[in-house]
Amino acid sequence: MKRRLRPFIRSRFIPSHLIARIVLSVVLLAFATAPSLAQKKYDTGVTDTEIKIGNIMPYSGPASAYGIIGKTMSAYFRMVNDNGGVNGRKINFISYDDAYSPPKTVEQARKLVESDEVFLIFASLGTASNAAIQKYMNSMKVPQIFVATGASRWGDPEHFPWTIGWQPNYRAEGRVYATYILEHYASARLGVLYQNDDFGKDYVLGLKDVLRDKYDKMVVASISYEVAMPTVDSQVVAIKSANPDIFINIATPKFAAQAIKKIAELGWHPIQIMTNVSASVGAVLKPAGLDNSRGILSAGYQMDVTDPQWDSYPGMKRFRAFMAKYYPEADKSESGPLTAFNTSTALVNVLERCGDNLTRENVMKIVANMDYEIDTYVPGIRIKTTPTDFYPIEQVQMMRFTGENWQLFGPIIDGHAE
């Protein structure tokens, strides 16, 4: 019975040559669809239509001047979504306030990872804040990328493979200032004001790297402050009493502005060197007084939004058009929005390069192999990483405040090399 049934089915209903064609078609279809299915790899926080990005910012508290950065990022991702998203996926940007308080940062990070289920945490701000969640992020294997602080601890892929910084690290910037001092003011007496955490201490280490055995002789006053303090006026007065020639202002915006203003009130005229993180004309120098700020030295890598020399550059034109449409009420003299624009541009670049392989592991692979320029940085500044070098930007250029804007001078310096 079985012998008769098979030939009957073949000849009566489906000719053998048609069976061969059907089989061939199925095989070809399988090969055609397999690559596209294989290419789509997603981790938590990603779907065919959405990528959830987490962020933590000090919208309140002693570092609230930085809140404009988070607001600009939100505006940037609205622009990205209005233009079709990233490879067809919209960015769902979830940003929480931690008031620059590490315990609050821990709470918000857990909420983002465990409740909101974000794909990664991007550009959260603050040294102590990010340090408080670094072990957690790495134990959860969730990328903590482009951390908005230049502490040198973000460049340690051996121990923290899920964390990477962005801006030049503070210790390297400190080396640049010490090198400048030795070249131009080798016999100067130095007074140092610094924030008492990894942020401030990194700069001090950078100064020591270069000054070495001269440090104790040259530094006649080194006084710290706590972020919970209302002002640094008493610290500035104490430093002045040691009569230094150079005042090194290692402070975040609120306190940096207070120090500049107090120095002017005291009728004191030292050479002033200030950290790049407080170089915003709108957030720091205007509140301190533009005349009081004239002549201050710092180091930069980003175009100064108040300097008309950059207005004709394509990158700056694009930035201005973005701000005019998506965040017109922002203070045009603040540097924070351009900082946000640049890091957000970098994140989108990473996500685009991931394609449909949107896994956390692939994100870290991409960020460990970057080599390009962003056209709103000072020409010559390059973003470059390797699997063993997690410092994307390592170059800066000295600059001086004219009373209106920052004027770059001298060569581009790689401050990472000791």
C-alpha positions in Angstrom: 0.0 0.0 0.0 2.8 2.4 0.9 4.7 1.7 -2.3 1.7 2.7 -4.4 0.9 5.8 -2.4 4.1 7.7 -3.0 4.2 7.6 -6.8 0.5 8.4 -6.8 1.1 11.6 -4.8 4.0 12.7 -6.9 2.4 12.1 -10.3 -1.2 12.9 -9.5 -0.9 16.1 -7.4 2.7 17.6 -7.4 5.0 16.8 -10.3 8.6 16.1 -9.1 10.0 19.1 -11.0 7.7 21.4 -9.1 8.7 19.9 -5.8 12.3 20.7 -6.7 11.4 24.3 -7.5 9.5 24.7 -4.2 12.4 23.3 -2.2 14.8 25.6 -4.0 12.6 28.6 -3.4 12.3 27.8 0.4 16.1 27.5 0.6 16.7 30.7 -1.2 14.2 32.6 0.9 15.8 31.3 4.1 19.2 32.5 2.9 17.8 35.9 1.9 16.1 36.5 5.3 18.7 35.0 7.5 21.3 37.9 7.4 18.7 40.5 8.2 17.5 38.5 11.1 21.0 37.9 12.3 22.0 41.5 12.2 19.3 42.7 14.6 20.7 42.2 18.1 19.1 44.2 20.9 19.8 44.6 24.6 17.4 46.0 27.2 16.3 49.5 26.3 16.2 49.0 22.5 13.4 48.1 20.1 12.8 48.4 16.4 11.4 51.9 17.1 13.1 53.2 20.2 16.4 53.6 22.1 16.2 54.6 25.8 19.0 56.8 27.0 19.5 57.7 30.7 21.1 60.8 32.1 21.7 62.4 35.5 22.3 66.1 35.9 22.5 68.7 38.8 19.4 70.7 37.8 19.4 72.0 41.4 22.0 72.3 44.1 25.5 73.9 44.2 26.3 72.9 40.6 22.9 73.8 39.1 24.7 76.1 36.5 25.4 72.9 34.6 21.7 72.1 34.3 21.6 73.9 31.0 23.7 71.0 29.6 20.9 68.5 30.3 18.3 70.8 28.9 20.3 71.2 25.7 20.7 67.4 25.3 17.0 67.0 25.6 16.5 69.6 22.9 19.2 67.9 20.7 17.4 64.6 20.8 14.1 66.3 20.0 15.9 67.5 16.8 17.2 64.0 16.1 13.7 62.5 16.5 12.2 65.2 14.3 14.6 64.1 11.6 13.8 60.4 11.8 15.8 59.3 14.8 18.9 57.1 14.6 18.6 54.5 11.9 14.8 54.8 12.2 14.7 54.6 16.0 13.6 57.5 18.2 15.7 58.5 21.2 13.8 58.4 24.5 16.0 60.6 26.6 15.3 60.3 30.4 17.1 62.8 32.5 16.9 63.0 36.3 18.1 65.6 38.9 20.6 64.5 41.6 21.3 68.0 43.0 25.1 67.2 42.7 24.6 64.8 45.7 26.3 61.3 45.3 23.6 59.4 47.3 20.9 60.9 45.1 23.0 59.9 42.0 23.0 56.3 43.2 19.2 56.4 43.6 18.6 57.9 40.2 21.0 55.4 38.5 19.2 52.5 40.0 15.9 53.9 38.8 17.2 54.4 35.3 18.7 50.9 35.0 16.3 48.8 37.0 13.0 50.6 36.6 13.2 52.6 33.4 15.4 49.9 31.8 17.6 52.3 29.8 20.1 51.0 27.3 22.9 53.0 28.7 23.6 56.1 30.9 25.1 59.0 29.0 27.1 62.1 30.0 26.0 62.2 33.7 27.7 65.1 35.3 30.0 65.4 38.3 33.1 63.6 39.6 31.8 62.5 43.0 28.4 61.7 41.5 29.8 59.4 38.8 32.3 57.8 41.2 29.4 56.8 43.4 27.8 54.8 40.6 30.9 53.5 38.8 31.1 50.1 40.5 27.3 49.6 40.2 27.3 50.4 36.4 30.1 48.0 35.8 28.6 45.2 37.9 25.4 45.6 36.0 27.4 45.8 32.7 25.5 48.9 31.6 27.6 51.5 29.7 28.4 54.6 31.6 29.6 56.6 28.6 31.0 60.0 28.0 31.0 60.8 31.7 30.7 64.6 32.0 33.8 65.1 34.2 37.5 65.0 33.4 38.6 62.9 36.4 41.4 60.5 35.3 39.5 57.5 36.9 37.2 57.3 33.8 40.1 56.0 31.7 40.6 52.6 33.3 39.3 50.0 30.9 41.1 47.2 32.8 39.1 47.6 36.0 36.1 49.5 34.7 35.4 48.3 31.1 31.9 49.8 31.0 32.9 53.4 31.9 34.5 56.0 29.6 34.9 59.7 29.9 35.0 62.4 27.2 36.7 65.7 28.0 40.5 66.1 28.6 41.2 64.7 32.0 41.8 67.1 34.9 45.2 65.7 35.8 46.4 66.3 32.2 45.0 69.8 32.3 46.8 70.5 35.5 50.1 69.4 33.8 49.5 71.9 31.0 49.1 74.7 33.5 52.2 73.7 35.5 54.2 73.5 32.2 53.0 77.0 31.3 54.0 78.3 34.7 57.5 76.8 34.5 58.0 78.2 31.0 56.8 81.8 31.8 56.9 82.2 35.6 59.5 79.8 36.9 60.1 81.7 40.1 56.5 82.5 40.9 54.7 81.9 44.2 51.5 79.9 43.7 48.2 80.0 45.7 45.8 77.1 45.0 42.1 76.9 45.7 40.6 73.5 45.0 37.4 71.5 45.5 37.9 68.8 48.1 37.1 65.8 46.0 38.5 63.8 43.0 37.8 66.8 40.7 40.0 69.2 42.7 42.6 66.6 43.7 43.2 65.5 40.1 44.4 69.0 39.2 46.7 69.2 42.2 48.2 65.8 41.1 48.7 67.3 37.6 50.6 70.3 39.1 52.8 67.9 41.1 53.5 65.7 38.1 55.3 68.6 36.4 56.5 70.8 39.3 57.8 67.7 41.2 60.2 68.7 44.0 59.5 72.4 43.2 55.9 72.1 44.2 56.4 72.5 47.9 58.6 75.5 47.4 56.4 77.3 44.8 53.0 76.6 46.3 52.8 79.0 49.3 49.1 78.3 50.0 46.8 75.4 49.1 43.3 75.5 50.5 40.3 73.3 49.8 36.6 74.0 50.0 33.6 71.7 50.3 30.7 71.8 47.8 28.3 72.2 50.7 29.9 75.6 51.7 27.9 78.7 50.7 31.0 80.7 49.6 34.8 80.4 49.2 35.4 84.1 50.3 37.3 83.1 53.4 39.5 80.7 51.5 40.4 83.4 49.0 41.3 85.8 51.8 43.5 83.2 53.4 45.3 82.5 50.1 45.9 86.2 49.5 47.5 86.5 53.0 50.3 84.2 51.7 51.0 86.7 49.0 51.2 84.4 45.9 51.9 85.8 42.4 49.6 83.3 40.7 46.1 82.3 41.9 45.0 78.8 40.6 41.2 78.6 40.7 40.3 74.9 40.7 36.5 75.3 41.2 33.2 74.5 39.7 31.2 77.5 38.2 29.5 78.9 41.3 32.6 78.9 43.4 34.9 79.9 40.5 32.8 83.1 40.0 32.8 83.8 43.7 36.6 83.6 43.8 37.1 85.9 40.9 34.7 88.5 42.4 36.3 88.3 45.8 39.8 88.8 44.3 38.5 92.0 42.7 36.9 93.2 45.9 40.2 92.8 47.7 41.9 94.9 45.2 44.3 92.0 44.6 45.8 91.5 41.1 47.5 88.1 40.8 47.9 86.2 37.6 44.8 84.0 37.5 44.6 80.5 36.0 41.1 78.8 36.0 39.9 75.4 35.0 38.3 74.8 31.7 35.1 73.5 33.4 34.4 77.0 34.6 35.4 78.9 31.4 31.8 79.7 30.5 31.4 83.4 29.9 27.7 83.3 30.7 27.7 81.0 33.7 31.0 82.2 35.4 32.6 85.3 34.0 29.5 87.5 33.6 28.4 86.8 37.2 32.0 87.5 38.4 32.2 90.7 36.3 33.7 90.8 32.8 36.2 93.5 33.9 37.2 91.4 36.9 37.8 88.4 34.7 40.0 90.2 32.1 43.3 88.4 31.7 42.3 85.1 33.3 44.1 82.1 31.7 42.7 78.7 31.0 42.9 75.9 28.5 40.3 75.1 25.9 39.4 72.6 23.2 36.0 73.7 22.2 35.1 76.8 20.2 34.1 79.8 22.3 30.4 80.6 21.6 31.1 84.3 22.4 34.0 84.6 19.9 32.9 85.9 16.4 35.9 84.3 14.8 34.0 81.0 14.7 30.8 82.3 13.3 31.7 81.4 9.7 32.6 77.8 10.5 30.0 75.2 9.3 29.9 73.5 12.7 29.1 76.7 14.5 26.5 77.7 11.9 24.8 74.3 12.5 24.9 74.8 16.2 23.4 78.3 16.0 20.6 77.0 13.8 19.8 74.2 16.2 19.7 76.5 19.2 17.5 79.1 17.4 14.9 76.4 16.6 15.1 74.0 19.6 16.3 76.1 22.6 16.0 79.8 21.7 15.5 81.0 25.3 19.0 79.8 26.3 21.7 82.3 27.2 23.8 82.6 24.1 26.9 83.4 26.1 26.9 80.1 28.0 29.3 77.4 26.8 27.2 74.6 28.3 24.9 74.2 25.3 27.8 73.7 22.9 29.3 71.1 25.3 25.9 69.3 25.2 25.7 69.6 21.4 29.2 68.1 21.0 28.7 65.1 23.3 25.3 64.4 21.9 26.7 64.5 18.4 29.3 61.9 19.6 26.6 59.6 21.1 24.5 59.7 17.9 27.7 58.8 16.0 28.2 55.8 18.2 24.6 54.6 17.8 24.7 55.1 14.1 27.9 52.9 13.9 26.2 50.2 15.9 23.6 49.8 13.2 21.2 47.0 14.2 23.7 45.5 16.6 22.5 47.6 19.5 24.0 45.6 22.3 25.7 47.1 25.3 28.9 45.1 24.5 28.9 46.5 20.9 28.5 50.1 22.2 31.7 49.7 24.3 33.5 48.1 21.3 32.6 51.2 19.2 33.6 53.8 21.8 36.9 52.0 22.3 37.7 52.5 18.6 37.0 56.1 17.8 39.1 58.3 15.5 37.5 61.5 14.1 37.0 65.2 14.5 33.9 67.2 15.5 33.7 70.5 13.7 32.7 72.6 16.7 36.0 71.9 18.5 39.1 73.9 17.9 40.6 72.8 14.6 43.2 70.1 15.3 41.5 68.6 18.3 40.9 64.9 17.6 38.6 62.3 19.2 40.7 59.2 19.5 40.5 56.0 21.6 41.8 52.5 21.6 40.8 49.4 23.7 43.5 50.4 26.2 43.1 54.2 26.0 39.8 55.5 27.2 40.6 59.2 27.0 38.7 60.5 23.9 40.2 64.0 24.0 43.7 64.6 25.2 44.6 67.9 23.6 44.1 71.5 24.7 45.3 75.0 23.8 46.0 77.8 26.3 43.7 80.8 26.2 43.3 84.2 27.7 40.0 86.1 28.5 40.0 89.5 26.8 37.1 90.9 28.7 34.7 89.9 26.0 35.8 86.4 24.9 38.5 83.8 25.0 41.6 84.2 22.8 43.5 81.1 22.0 47.3 81.3 21.9 50.3 79.0 21.6 50.4 75.4 20.2 47.9 72.6 20.8 49.3 70.6 23.7 48.8 67.0 24.5 48.5 67.1 28.2 48.2 63.3 28.8 51.9 62.6 28.2 53.8 62.9 31.4 
